[in-house]
Amino acid sequence: MSEIEQAGRRVVPMTGLRGVIARTMSKGWEAPRVALGLDVEMTAAIAKAKQLTGELGAKISVTHLILAALARTLRSHPRLNAIVGAQGVEEFSAVNIAVAVNTADGLVAPVIRDTHEKSVGELAAALANLAERARAGGLPPSAYQKGTFTLSNLGASGIDWVTPVINPPQVAILGVGRTRDAVVVRAGTPAVAQVATLTLVFDHRAIDGYPAGLFLRDLGADLAGTGA
């Protein structure tokens, strides 16, 4: 991406990767979008990530557990594991999750193929490999194609929640904010727990609010119980 310095201002042309991002976001915005949010206790997930890090000898994060939980939940809710095609909504049995990766030139979303068939350790290795190659500009165009769902985790940026733009032609995308201390009520008693806000943004042409809400509920329950 070439930048232009003009009389005290910097112009970043919307060409190259920035142009691709602009066109993709514009296309995603055309869909009738609806967002649903859910606060999920992440205490068990954080403990599970630490346990797996010790067992596997590799860094396991909450993002990897979210990927595993997404794969399980999408298999039970195939309307979210889908794209809007020329003939209608196309549901897929294979779960291919695109993961938003920030690079020096902009946002890209390489795809982890057959996410549902991978262990948490395999997901961690696959994501690390894709992210490293994406930032180095070493991924072919095919690495960004045929995703059936997208995950955008902005927790590392410190924000509480995000409503990401759908990655067309996919039906839905999940946004994740930071894990933070929050007051929750357990058996009528206030307590402090580690909580993250999950936001599901979906194309209302393909799915209605109630079944989308059930998907988000089930995903939250999976993460809170960490079935990984």
Wavefront OBJ file of the C-alpha trace (Angstrom):
o trace
v 0.000 0.000 0.000
v 1.526 3.331 -1.000
v 0.768 6.396 1.105
v 0.753 9.947 -0.189
v 2.009 12.883 1.878
v 0.259 16.102 0.881
v 0.559 19.431 2.677
v 0.591 18.064 6.188
v -1.806 15.209 5.556
v -1.358 11.572 4.726
v -3.598 9.886 2.151
v -3.949 6.104 2.232
v -5.357 5.032 -1.157
v -8.137 2.473 -1.042
v -6.282 0.182 -3.399
v -4.554 -3.172 -2.980
v -5.526 -4.918 0.256
v -7.237 -1.773 1.581
v -9.390 -1.753 -1.553
v -10.259 -5.431 -1.143
v -11.254 -4.786 2.471
v -13.374 -1.796 1.444
v -15.241 -3.767 -1.213
v -15.768 -6.762 1.081
v -17.066 -4.612 3.940
v -19.416 -2.765 1.597
v -20.763 -6.069 0.306
v -21.197 -7.384 3.842
v -23.074 -4.243 4.851
v -25.665 -4.812 2.120
v -27.183 -7.744 4.045
v -29.990 -6.997 6.524
v -27.824 -7.426 9.610
v -29.013 -8.238 13.118
v -26.760 -8.436 16.177
v -27.342 -10.494 19.326
v -25.111 -10.280 22.393
v -24.431 -12.585 25.319
v -22.161 -12.238 28.355
v -20.451 -15.560 29.064
v -18.495 -16.589 32.130
v -14.992 -17.499 30.965
v -13.490 -18.677 34.250
v -13.656 -22.355 33.290
v -12.351 -21.638 29.784
v -9.348 -19.741 31.139
v -8.567 -22.610 33.528
v -8.933 -25.109 30.678
v -6.573 -23.087 28.470
v -3.927 -23.069 31.207
v -4.364 -26.807 31.755
v -3.999 -27.607 28.059
v -0.970 -25.327 27.762
v 0.751 -27.405 30.408
v -0.370 -30.733 28.952
v 0.473 -29.952 25.326
v 3.581 -27.867 25.861
v 2.179 -25.212 23.523
v 0.395 -21.933 24.214
v -3.360 -22.509 24.262
v -5.568 -19.440 24.504
v -9.251 -18.770 24.957
v -9.415 -18.071 21.202
v -8.541 -21.699 20.500
v -11.270 -22.883 22.874
v -13.746 -20.541 21.194
v -12.846 -22.061 17.812
v -13.441 -25.572 19.167
v -16.741 -24.550 20.763
v -17.829 -22.820 17.554
v -17.109 -25.939 15.515
v -19.207 -28.102 17.843
v -22.073 -25.635 18.016
v -22.153 -24.969 14.269
v -22.537 -28.690 13.637
v -25.726 -28.557 15.726
v -26.939 -25.340 14.053
v -26.144 -25.784 10.348
v -28.122 -22.705 9.255
v -25.326 -20.597 10.746
v -22.663 -22.730 9.032
v -23.777 -21.506 5.645
v -23.544 -18.970 2.845
v -26.145 -17.057 0.852
v -25.802 -18.318 -2.716
v -27.570 -17.756 -6.006
v -30.037 -20.572 -5.307
v -30.644 -19.736 -1.656
v -29.054 -20.555 1.677
v -26.387 -23.237 1.276
v -25.669 -25.199 4.473
v -22.459 -27.207 4.858
v -21.596 -30.277 6.881
v -17.903 -29.309 7.051
v -17.062 -26.372 9.336
v -14.475 -24.044 7.777
v -13.972 -21.093 10.112
v -12.313 -17.922 8.867
v -10.419 -16.058 11.579
v -9.835 -12.314 11.404
v -6.094 -11.537 11.542
v -4.673 -8.044 11.825
v -1.707 -7.371 9.549
v 0.380 -4.282 8.867
v -1.610 -3.702 5.670
v -5.072 -4.427 7.035
v -7.499 -7.094 8.146
v -7.542 -10.520 6.490
v -9.446 -13.696 7.350
v -7.678 -16.956 6.430
v -9.729 -20.133 6.759
v -9.084 -23.098 9.057
v -10.383 -26.031 7.018
v -12.394 -28.794 8.713
v -12.299 -27.019 12.046
v -14.685 -29.619 13.498
v -12.159 -32.408 12.932
v -9.259 -30.715 14.751
v -8.269 -30.931 18.400
v -7.612 -27.752 20.369
v -3.868 -28.303 19.922
v -4.283 -28.718 16.179
v -6.421 -25.568 16.029
v -3.733 -23.615 17.875
v -1.043 -24.800 15.453
v -3.213 -24.125 12.390
v -4.120 -20.615 13.517
v -0.518 -19.733 14.392
v 0.655 -20.941 10.988
v -2.041 -19.050 9.086
v -1.545 -15.844 11.061
v 2.234 -15.898 10.594
v 1.976 -16.529 6.874
v -0.788 -13.937 6.452
v 1.320 -11.254 8.147
v 4.257 -12.191 5.946
v 2.076 -12.011 2.830
v 2.731 -15.672 2.104
v -0.783 -17.061 1.801
v -2.332 -17.869 -1.593
v -5.815 -16.533 -2.433
v -7.272 -20.010 -1.847
v -6.423 -19.685 1.869
v -9.125 -17.034 2.191
v -11.844 -18.891 0.272
v -14.699 -21.266 1.140
v -15.143 -20.191 4.742
v -18.517 -21.061 6.258
v -18.353 -18.778 9.334
v -16.012 -16.098 10.679
v -14.560 -15.371 14.129
v -13.326 -11.881 15.000
v -11.721 -11.746 18.443
v -10.750 -8.211 19.465
v -10.195 -9.015 23.122
v -6.493 -8.194 22.893
v -7.352 -4.612 21.921
v -9.097 -4.057 25.271
v -12.610 -3.415 23.960
v -15.630 -4.908 25.735
v -17.724 -5.822 22.685
v -17.827 -5.526 18.916
v -20.439 -5.897 16.175
v -18.333 -7.039 13.193
v -19.449 -6.851 9.572
v -20.521 -10.149 7.988
v -17.889 -11.740 5.743
v -19.928 -12.278 2.538
v -21.364 -14.574 1.352
v -21.369 -16.140 4.831
v -24.518 -16.046 6.925
v -22.903 -14.986 10.201
v -19.864 -13.789 12.137
v -18.998 -13.881 15.842
v -17.353 -10.944 17.570
v -15.559 -11.397 20.910
v -14.493 -8.701 23.368
v -11.985 -8.805 26.195
v -12.346 -11.041 29.215
v -13.034 -8.777 32.183
v -14.106 -8.913 35.814
v -17.863 -8.490 36.203
v -20.432 -8.950 38.947
v -22.663 -11.987 38.424
v -25.400 -13.473 40.588
v -25.087 -17.076 41.740
v -27.919 -18.577 43.787
v -29.058 -15.074 44.651
v -25.617 -13.952 45.823
v -23.423 -11.431 43.951
v -19.985 -12.668 42.955
v -17.121 -11.500 40.748
v -16.422 -13.616 37.666
v -14.406 -13.317 34.473
v -16.814 -12.518 31.641
v -16.592 -11.902 27.898
v -19.265 -10.531 25.588
v -20.005 -12.602 22.491
v -21.815 -10.813 19.665
v -23.395 -12.774 16.834
v -24.103 -10.756 13.686
v -26.224 -12.588 11.121
v -27.982 -12.122 7.805
v -31.707 -11.949 8.570
v -32.527 -13.162 5.080
v -31.037 -16.544 5.969
v -32.072 -17.044 9.578
v -34.454 -15.493 12.094
v -33.638 -14.084 15.498
v -34.937 -16.934 17.642
v -32.883 -19.787 16.104
v -29.871 -17.467 15.938
v -30.398 -16.767 19.634
v -30.480 -20.485 20.386
v -27.157 -20.888 18.612
v -25.577 -18.130 20.695
v -27.084 -19.581 23.878
v -25.669 -23.033 23.108
v -22.266 -21.597 22.211
v -22.164 -19.707 25.504
v -23.147 -22.816 27.456
v -20.437 -24.838 25.696
v -17.779 -22.233 26.536
v -18.919 -21.845 30.143
v -18.715 -25.627 30.559
v -15.741 -26.028 28.182
v -16.593 -29.218 26.371
v -13.181 -29.083 24.629
l 1 2 3 4 5 6 7 8 9 10 11 12 13 14 15 16 17 18 19 20 21 22 23 24 25 26 27 28 29 30 31 32 33 34 35 36 37 38 39 40 41 42 43 44 45 46 47 48 49 50 51 52 53 54 55 56 57 58 59 60 61 62 63 64 65 66 67 68 69 70 71 72 73 74 75 76 77 78 79 80 81 82 83 84 85 86 87 88 89 90 91 92 93 94 95 96 97 98 99 100 101 102 103 104 105 106 107 108 109 110 111 112 113 114 115 116 117 118 119 120 121 122 123 124 125 126 127 128 129 130 131 132 133 134 135 136 137 138 139 140 141 142 143 144 145 146 147 148 149 150 151 152 153 154 155 156 157 158 159 160 161 162 163 164 165 166 167 168 169 170 171 172 173 174 175 176 177 178 179 180 181 182 183 184 185 186 187 188 189 190 191 192 193 194 195 196 197 198 199 200 201 202 203 204 205 206 207 208 209 210 211 212 213 214 215 216 217 218 219 220 221 222 223 224 225 226 227 228
